[in-house]
């Protein structure tokens, strides 16, 4: 798989248009078109930025490996355009994942061992671990779906983090890393 083919596949898997990726990269849409068609290649600083945005190494982007790993993306949000409150979070989601994407708000809690729950309940009473965990991370999480693609989206401190989930991830409740998620409601 060429660099251009990889970039196009990665961009599509995140639901980004060429214009959106160009905006993230601070380049023209025509530059993205050239890169994706292998008519040009990003300079070193753009390769470094692509690797940072998509959490891939420059070596991976440049080698001819035909497989793409599960992807993740992180990008900074415009502080003048968005507020970090419920209304602002919904605007970020709607700006990035309009129809035909399906968007669901999620409840997050830590995945604790049974021993931790028993000790917590015995020492301080029922439910304190979950309450403390909710206070520790109050950032919003969303499940975003389209055409079999499932993304876990988090917004925190003007950073949009997107993680590609396995296709067989349960749509109602799932675990990712040390977190458990359950769907609260559909946003769009």
C-alpha positions in Angstrom: 0.0 0.0 0.0 1.5 3.4 -1.0 1.6 6.4 1.2 -1.2 8.0 -0.8 -3.4 4.9 -0.5 -2.8 4.8 3.3 -3.6 8.5 3.7 -6.8 8.1 1.8 -7.9 5.0 3.7 -7.0 6.6 7.1 -8.9 9.8 6.2 -12.0 7.8 5.1 -11.9 5.6 8.2 -12.1 8.8 10.3 -14.9 10.2 8.1 -12.7 13.2 7.2 -13.1 15.0 3.9 -10.0 16.2 2.0 -10.9 19.7 3.1 -11.1 18.6 6.8 -7.7 16.9 6.7 -6.2 19.9 4.9 -7.6 22.2 7.7 -6.1 19.9 10.3 -2.7 19.9 8.5 -2.7 23.6 7.6 -2.3 22.8 3.9 -4.4 23.1 0.8 -7.0 20.5 -0.3 -5.0 20.2 -3.5 -1.9 19.1 -1.4 -4.0 16.3 0.1 -5.2 15.3 -3.4 -1.6 15.1 -4.6 -0.5 13.1 -1.6 -3.4 10.7 -1.9 -2.9 10.2 -5.7 0.9 9.7 -5.1 1.6 12.7 -7.4 3.5 14.3 -4.5 4.7 13.4 -1.1 4.4 15.5 2.2 7.6 17.2 3.3 9.3 16.1 6.5 7.3 18.5 8.8 4.0 17.4 7.2 4.9 13.7 7.6 5.7 14.3 11.3 2.4 16.1 11.7 0.5 13.3 10.0 2.2 10.8 12.3 1.3 12.9 15.3 -2.4 13.4 14.3 -3.0 9.7 13.5 -0.6 8.2 16.1 1.4 6.3 13.5 5.2 6.4 13.0 6.7 8.1 9.9 8.3 4.8 9.1 4.9 3.1 9.0 3.5 5.8 6.7 6.4 5.4 4.3 6.8 1.6 4.2 4.8 -0.4 1.8 3.0 -2.5 4.4 -0.5 -3.4 3.1 -2.2 -3.6 6.5 -3.6 -0.7 8.6 -3.7 -1.1 12.3 -6.6 0.0 14.5 -6.4 3.7 14.2 -6.5 6.6 16.7 -6.4 10.3 16.1 -5.9 13.3 18.3 -6.3 16.9 17.3 -6.6 20.3 18.9 -9.9 22.1 18.7 -10.3 25.8 17.9 -10.6 27.5 21.3 -12.4 30.5 19.6 -15.0 28.2 18.0 -15.8 25.8 20.8 -16.6 26.1 24.5 -15.8 23.2 26.8 -19.4 22.7 28.1 -22.3 20.5 27.0 -23.4 22.8 24.2 -19.8 23.1 22.9 -19.3 19.3 23.0 -22.4 18.7 20.9 -21.3 21.4 18.4 -17.9 19.6 18.1 -19.7 16.3 17.5 -22.1 17.8 15.0 -19.4 19.6 13.1 -17.3 16.5 12.8 -19.9 13.7 12.5 -23.0 14.9 10.7 -25.5 12.6 9.0 -25.2 9.8 8.0 -23.1 9.2 11.2 -25.0 7.9 14.2 -23.8 9.5 17.4 -24.6 8.2 20.9 -23.5 9.8 24.2 -21.8 7.3 26.6 -21.5 6.8 30.3 -18.0 5.8 31.4 -16.9 4.1 34.5 -13.6 2.4 35.5 -13.3 -1.3 35.2 -12.3 -2.4 38.8 -11.4 -5.8 40.1 -13.9 -7.6 42.3 -11.5 -7.4 45.2 -11.4 -3.5 44.8 -15.2 -3.4 44.8 -15.4 -5.6 47.9 -12.8 -3.6 49.8 -14.4 -0.3 48.8 -17.9 -1.5 49.9 -16.6 -2.9 53.1 -14.6 0.2 54.1 -16.7 3.1 52.9 -20.1 1.7 51.8 -21.8 1.0 48.5 -20.8 3.0 45.4 -18.0 5.3 46.4 -15.5 4.0 43.8 -17.8 4.8 40.9 -18.6 8.3 42.3 -15.0 9.1 42.7 -14.1 7.9 39.3 -16.8 10.0 37.7 -15.4 13.1 39.4 -11.9 12.1 38.2 -12.9 12.2 34.5 -15.9 14.3 33.7 -15.1 14.6 30.0 -17.8 13.5 27.5 -17.5 10.2 25.5 -19.4 9.3 22.4 -19.9 6.2 20.2 -19.9 7.2 16.5 -21.0 4.7 13.9 -21.3 4.5 10.1 -21.1 1.6 7.7 -19.7 -0.9 10.2 -17.1 1.6 11.4 -17.3 2.3 15.2 -15.4 5.1 16.8 -14.9 6.0 20.5 -14.7 9.9 20.7 -13.6 11.8 23.8 -13.4 15.6 24.1 -11.1 17.0 26.9 -9.2 20.2 27.3 -9.8 21.3 23.7 -8.4 17.9 22.4 -10.6 15.7 20.2 -9.5 12.1 20.6 -10.9 9.4 18.3 -10.2 5.7 18.6 -11.3 3.1 16.1 -13.1 0.2 17.9 -13.2 -3.4 16.6 -16.1 -4.0 14.3 -17.6 -6.6 16.7 -17.9 -4.1 19.6 -21.3 -4.3 21.3 -23.4 -1.2 20.5 -25.0 -0.9 23.9 -22.2 -1.8 26.4 -18.5 -2.4 25.9 -15.1 -2.2 27.6 -12.1 -0.4 26.2 -8.9 -0.4 28.1 -9.7 0.2 31.8 -13.0 1.8 31.1 -16.6 0.4 30.8 -19.0 2.3 28.5 -22.8 2.1 28.2 -25.0 4.1 25.8 -27.1 6.8 27.3 -28.9 8.2 24.3 -28.7 8.9 20.6 -27.7 12.5 19.6 -28.0 12.2 15.9 
